Amino acid sequence: MATISEIIDLLMEISDDSNSTKNLKLKISHIVSILKADSDISLKKNKASHELDELAANNDVDSYTRTQLLGIVGALETVEE
């Protein structure tokens, strides 16, 4: 079972990768801000999951990063409410 802070750490690893584009880094930053917000955990999970799904569907994201993003979506689903 993952925690929100572990999810944020995983996202920051992708963002800090030298192969990450500026657009990808901006979107990850937005997702991190969603996860850090003071709101209901289920709402944060749903918003972040939706954003990650959209990001993974982007054709500009390479396949390795896409796989990492989808793994994070799976981990996000295990976060307890």
Buried (B, 14 or more C-beta within 10 A) or exposed (E): EBEBEBBBEBBBEBBEBEEBBEEBBEBBEEBBEBBEEEEEEEEBBEBBBEBBEEBBEBEEBEEEBBEBBBEBBEBBEEBEE
